[in-house]
Amino acid sequence: MCSFATAMKKILSTCTEMFLTLGFKSVTMDDIAQNLGMSKKTLYTHYPNKHGLVEACVFDFFNYATKEINTICEQAENPIIELHNIKMFMMKHIKNEKISPQYQLKKYYPDIFQELQQKQLAFMVGQVSKSLEEGVALTLFRSNLNIPFVARLYFNGMMGIKDQRLFPAEQFQHRQLMSDYLEYHLRAICTTSGIAIFNTIELKPHE
């Protein structure tokens, strides 16, 4: 049982790395089997087709990311530092910027993409709403915010900067887009006290 769980974990971690680096379309089951050092027949005993493997990788990574983000939220001193630390966490998982996992997932696995987006929407709106409420209570965010609106607007923007039709990789670096969008978001909602904290964070060398 333990060896089976270990094998599954290795398959998912290896495949996720390959998909994020090379793209969902270009990676074949032959590539995966070769990278794992196993026969394709053995791979198929775990996952009968590529669709099932993509689905498992996507939601395994989603669960990992949400767990890490929850930990960041619990440990952050305030919502501004929280958003900055989440940004830095996500930047660590940007691989080949010219490969758009979101675009490829939407084009080649639309059912998985739709389910993922629903999960992302529910998670992010919940987390951002909580963060906004805390920021208002700490007088770091404006007291007159329409929290449900701002939370959904933030989610929509985060999804939008991943769209290479709007922000082609040849012209925009995704890491810089994330930084620019976070600054745009915070400067729109912060009080003077909040801006002072944000400016202090921005002056620090990037990790």
BAGUPA-395123 format. One line per 3 residues: number of its first residue (from 1); for each residue x, y, z of N, C-alpha, C. Coordinates in steps of 0.02 Angstrom, whole numbers, plus 50000, padded with zeros to 5 digits. Each point is the difference from the previous one (the first is absolute). Layout:
<mipas>
NUM) X/Y/Z/X/Y/Z/X/Y/Z  ...
</mipas>
This chain:
<mipas>
1) 50042/49940/50000/49958/50060/50000/50043/50062/50000  50052/49999/50041/50045/50057/50005/50037/50011/49935  50025/49944/49969/50037/50006/49937/49955/50026/49944
4) 49936/49979/50001/49952/50024/49950/49990/50075/50008  49991/50023/50061/49990/50072/50013/50062/50039/49980  50058/49972/50013/50063/50033/49981/50006/50006/49925
7) 49981/49946/49965/50003/49999/49927/49952/50052/49971  49940/50004/50028/49951/50049/49976/50025/50071/50011  50030/50012/50058/50027/50066/50015/50055/50019/49951
10) 50044/49952/49985/50054/50013/49953/49973/50015/49930  49950/49962/49979/49971/50012/49934/49970/50070/49995  49962/50019/50051/49967/50065/49999/50050/50057/50002
13) 50051/49995/50043/50049/50054/50005/50040/50007/49936  50020/49944/49971/50039/50001/49937/49959/50028/49943  49938/49976/49994/49957/50022/49945/49981/50074/50007
16) 49987/50022/50061/49982/50070/50010/50058/50045/49978  50061/49981/50018/50059/50038/49979/50006/50002/49924  49988/49944/49968/50005/49996/49927/49945/50042/49967
19) 49940/49996/50025/49944/50037/49971/50011/50076/50007  50024/50021/50058/50011/50071/50012/50058/50027/49959  50049/49958/49987/50060/50021/49964/49991/49996/49924
22) 49968/49946/49977/49996/49986/49929/49930/50010/49970  49949/50001/50043/49932/50008/49976/49961/49935/50000  49935/50005/50007/49957/49940/50004/49998/49963/49933
25) 50002/50036/49945/49992/49967/49935/50063/49963/49978  50058/50031/50010/50061/49971/49971/50026/49939/50038  49982/49992/50063/50023/49943/50040/49957/49939/49985
28) 50031/49946/49979/49964/49938/49984/50008/49949/50056  49959/49949/49998/50006/49946/50049/50068/49964/49992  50025/49997/49939/50067/49971/49989/50053/50042/50035
31) 49995/50066/49994/50047/50045/50033/49999/49990/50075  49939/49996/50027/49992/49993/50072/50030/49934/50025  49983/49946/49965/50026/49934/50019/50076/49999/49999
34) 50029/50029/49947/50073/50002/49994/50031/50042/50056  49969/50056/50016/50025/50044/50052/49997/49966/50069  49948/49960/50010/49991/49965/50063/50042/49936/50004
37) 50027/49978/49944/50039/49939/49999/49956/49938/50008  49940/50003/49971/49954/49942/50003/49972/49988/49931  49971/49942/49990/49970/49984/49936/49933/50037/49994
40) 49979/50011/49939/49935/50033/49989/49943/49955/50027  50010/49936/49996/49950/49953/50025/49991/50009/50075  50055/50008/50037/49996/50012/50073/49966/50066/50014
43) 50017/50051/49961/49968/50066/50009/49925/49995/49991  49978/49961/49950/49929/49993/49986/49963/49961/50055  50036/49961/50040/49966/49967/50056/49980/50050/50054
46) 50035/50056/50003/49983/50054/50047/49950/50048/49971  50010/50018/49937/49956/50048/49966/49986/49973/49930  49937/49982/49986/49984/49967/49936/50007/50045/49939
49) 50002/50066/50010/50008/50046/49943/50029/50066/50023  50021/50041/49952/50032/50063/50016/49951/50048/50033  49938/49999/49980/49950/50045/50029/49996/49989/50075
52) 49998/49938/50021/49997/49985/50072/50061/50023/50037  50058/49995/49967/50063/50021/50031/50003/50076/50006  49979/50035/49947/49998/50073/50002/49954/50023/50056
55) 49941/49969/50004/49952/50018/50052/50029/49990/50069  50033/49944/50011/50029/49985/50066/50054/50051/50017  50042/50017/49951/50054/50049/50013/49972/50069/50015
58) 49951/50021/49962/49971/50067/50008/49971/50008/50070  49961/49951/50022/49967/50008/50065/50046/49983/50059  50051/49960/49988/50050/49989/50051/50039/50065/50012
61) 50018/50034/49947/50036/50064/50008/49954/50053/50030  49937/50000/49981/49953/50048/50029/49995/49989/50076  49995/49938/50021/49995/49985/50072/50064/50020/50036
64) 50057/49988/49969/50064/50020/50029/50004/50076/50007  49982/50036/49947/50004/50073/50001/49953/50031/50051  49939/49974/50004/49952/50028/50048/50022/49987/50072
67) 50030/49943/50011/50026/49985/50067/50056/50048/50019  50045/50012/49953/50056/50047/50012/49974/50071/50011  49952/50020/49960/49972/50068/50007/49964/50008/50066
70) 49965/49949/50022/49967/50002/50066/50052/50010/50055  50056/49965/49994/50054/50008/50050/50028/50070/49999  50011/50027/49940/50024/50069/49994/49952/50049/50033
73) 49936/49990/49989/49949/50045/50029/49999/49996/50077  50010/49941/50025/50000/49991/50073/50061/50033/50033  50055/50002/49964/50063/50024/50030/50015/50074/49986
76) 49967/50029/49951/50016/50069/49980/49978/50050/50054  50040/50053/50009/49986/50051/50050/49938/50041/49982  49988/50011/49936/49943/50039/49978/49983/49981/49928
79) 49942/50022/49975/49979/49980/49932/50046/50023/49944  50036/50055/50010/50045/50025/49947/50061/49954/49994  50030/49983/50055/50055/49952/50000/49976/49932/49974
82) 49940/49982/50019/49970/49937/49977/49998/49996/49924  49974/50053/49968/49995/50001/49927/50069/49999/49968  50047/50035/50029/50068/50000/49974/50031/49930/50004
85) 49991/49966/50057/50028/49934/50009/49968/49948/49954  49935/50008/49987/49966/49956/49953/50028/50010/49930  50011/50063/49982/50030/50016/49935/50069/49966/49993
88) 50041/50006/50051/50067/49970/49997/49996/49924/49995  49952/49969/50035/49990/49928/49996/49982/49980/49928  49953/50036/49970/49979/49983/49932/50056/50010/49950
91) 50041/50051/50010/50056/50013/49954/50049/49941/49999  50007/49966/50055/50047/49943/50004/49978/49943/49955  49936/50000/49981/49974/49945/49960/49989/50019/49927
94) 50024/50059/49980/49998/50019/49930/50059/49966/49965  49986/49960/49950/50052/49964/49965/50016/50038/49934  49987/49968/49944/50011/50030/49935/49944/50050/49986
97) 50016/50065/50001/49948/50051/49992/49966/49998/49931  50033/49972/49950/49970/49997/49934/49949/49944/49994  50002/49955/50049/49949/49947/50003/49945/50025/50047
100) 49940/50005/49975/49944/50022/50042/49958/49940/50021  50013/49972/50060/49961/49942/50022/49925/50014/49999  49980/50061/50020/49928/50016/50002/49971/49997/49930
103) 50034/50029/49951/49975/50001/49931/49995/49929/49972  50053/49961/50011/50000/49932/49974/49947/49957/50034  49991/50009/50064/49949/49962/50036/49930/50018/49973
106) 49989/50064/49990/49935/50023/49974/49987/49974/49930  50052/49998/49958/49991/49979/49930/49993/49925/49992  50042/49961/50036/50003/49928/49988/49963/49958/50052
109) 49988/50030/50059/49964/49963/50053/49948/50047/50031  49951/50022/49961/49953/50051/50023/49959/49980/50061  49984/49935/50006/49962/49978/50058/50040/50006/50065
112) 50065/49983/49996/50044/50008/50059/50009/50073/50016  50009/50041/49948/50009/50072/50009/49939/50031/50035  49941/49982/49978/49939/50028/50030/49993/49981/50073
115) 50014/49937/50016/49996/49978/50070/50053/50035/50042  50060/50006/49973/50053/50034/50037/49982/50073/50013  49973/50033/49949/49984/50071/50008/49945/50010/50053
118) 49953/49954/50004/49948/50005/50051/50030/49992/50070  50047/49953/50006/50034/49990/50065/50042/50061/50017  50036/50027/49951/50041/50059/50012/49957/50060/50020
121) 49944/50009/49967/49955/50055/50016/49975/49995/50072  49977/49942/50019/49974/49991/50068/50054/50012/50052  50060/49972/49987/50055/50008/50048/50023/50072/50005
124) 50014/50031/49942/50029/50067/50000/49951/50052/50026  49937/49995/49980/49951/50049/50024/49993/49994/50076  50000/49939/50026/49997/49990/50072/50060/50029/50036
127) 50060/49985/49975/50061/50024/50032/50007/50076/49994  49987/50027/49941/50008/50072/49990/49948/50039/50040  49939/49975/50003/49949/50033/50040/50020/50004/50073
130) 50026/49945/50026/50024/49998/50069/50057/50049/50011  50046/50002/49952/50057/50046/50003/49977/50072/49998  49952/50016/49957/49973/50068/49995/49967/50021/50065
133) 49961/49956/50029/49966/50015/50063/50050/50015/50056  50054/49959/50001/50052/50011/50051/50035/50067/49988  50014/50014/49936/50034/50063/49984/49959/50061/50018
136) 49935/49996/49990/49955/50055/50020/50000/50008/50076  49997/49944/50035/49999/50002/50074/50065/50030/50028  50056/49989/49964/50064/50026/50022/50013/50071/49973
139) 49951/50027/49966/50003/50067/49967/50057/50003/49949  50017/49944/49971/50050/49998/49946/49966/50006/49932  49936/49980/49996/49960/50006/49940/49943/50048/50012
142) 49976/50031/49947/49946/50049/50006/49937/49968/50029  49967/50036/50042/49942/49974/50036/49938/49993/49955  50000/50034/49944/49941/50000/49956/50005/49950/49943
145) 50046/49951/50006/50008/49951/49946/49937/49957/49992  49983/49986/49939/49948/49950/49984/50037/49933/49995  50004/49965/50056/50044/49941/50005/49983/49945/49950
148) 49936/49980/49991/49986/49948/49951/50022/50020/49929  49991/50064/49984/50021/50025/49934/50076/49998/49992  50036/50027/50049/50073/50004/49996/50031/49931/49999
151) 49973/49953/50039/50026/49932/50001/49994/49967/49931  49944/50009/49967/49990/49970/49934/50040/50037/49947  50007/50065/50008/50041/50039/49953/50073/49977/50005
154) 50024/49988/50060/50069/49977/50010/50010/49932/49966  49952/49954/50010/50004/49934/49968/50001/50008/49924  49956/50041/49974/49996/50009/49927/50066/50028/49972
157) 50030/50046/50037/50064/50028/49978/50056/49949/50002  50002/49959/50052/50052/49949/50005/49994/49949/49944  49938/49983/49980/49991/49955/49944/50018/50036/49935
160) 49983/50064/49995/50012/50038/49939/50073/50008/49982  50043/50010/50050/50071/50010/49983/50033/49935/49976  49966/49944/50007/50026/49936/49974/49980/49989/49927
163) 49956/50042/49975/49974/49993/49931/50050/50030/49951  50033/49958/49961/50052/50024/49955/49973/50037/49939  49935/49997/49989/49971/50042/49948/50002/50073/50022
166) 49992/50012/50065/50002/50067/50027/50072/50021/50017  50038/49953/50027/50068/50014/50023/50048/49949/49971  50017/50007/49935/50045/49951/49969/50068/49997/50034
169) 50026/49939/50006/50063/49989/50036/50058/50037/49968  49996/50013/49935/50054/50036/49965/50004/50073/50023  49945/50025/50027/49997/50070/50020/49998/50010/50076
172) 49970/49952/50035/49990/50006/50073/50029/49940/50036  50040/50012/50052/50023/49947/50043/49948/49989/50055  49982/49936/50011/49946/49986/50047/50018/50021/50071
175) 50062/49992/50019/50021/50021/50067/49988/50075/50010  50017/50040/49949/49989/50072/50005/49926/50017/49999  49961/49962/49961/49927/50011/49999/49970/49989/50070
178) 50023/49948/50034/49975/49986/50067/50016/50056/50048  50061/50026/49995/50020/50056/50043/49960/50063/49984  49993/50014/49935/49963/50060/49979/49927/49996/50020
181) 49970/49940/49993/49930/49993/50016/49987/50006/50075  50045/49971/50040/49993/50006/50072/50005/50073/50022  50047/50036/49970/50007/50071/50018/49938/50039/49979
184) 49975/49985/49940/49939/50033/49975/49942/49988/50049  49993/49937/50022/49946/49980/50046/50007/50036/50067  50060/49998/50029/50008/50028/50067/49995/50076/50000
187) 50027/50033/49950/49996/50073/49999/49928/50024/49990  49958/49956/49974/49929/50018/49991/49960/49993/50064  50022/49957/50046/49959/49985/50059/50031/50021/50066
190) 50065/50017/50000/50035/50014/50063/49986/50071/50026  50002/50006/50065/50001/50065/50033/50073/50025/50000  50012/50059/50027/50069/50026/50005/50044/49952/50040
193) 49973/49972/50053/50038/49952/50041/50017/49937/49960  49952/49977/49961/50012/49941/49959/50053/50012/49947  49997/50058/49968/50049/50018/49949/50070/50003/50030
196) 50006/50026/50061/50065/50004/50034/50030/49930/50009  49958/49952/50020/50024/49931/50008/50021/49971/49933  49959/50011/49950/50015/49974/49932/50066/50029/49975
199) 50010/50065/50008/50061/50032/49977/50061/49971/50035  49993/49983/50064/50056/49969/50038/50017/49932/49971  49949/49960/49982/50011/49934/49971/50034/50007/49932
202) 49978/50047/49960/50027/50009/49933/50073/50022/50000  50021/50032/50054/50069/50024/50004/50049/49943/50016  49973/49944/50026/50043/49943/50017/50023/49965/49937
205) 50060/49971/50000/50023/49961/49942/49953/49941/49990  49984/49983/49939/49956/49943/49986/50036/49935/50016  49960/49952/50029/50030/49936/50020/50023/49962/49938
</mipas>
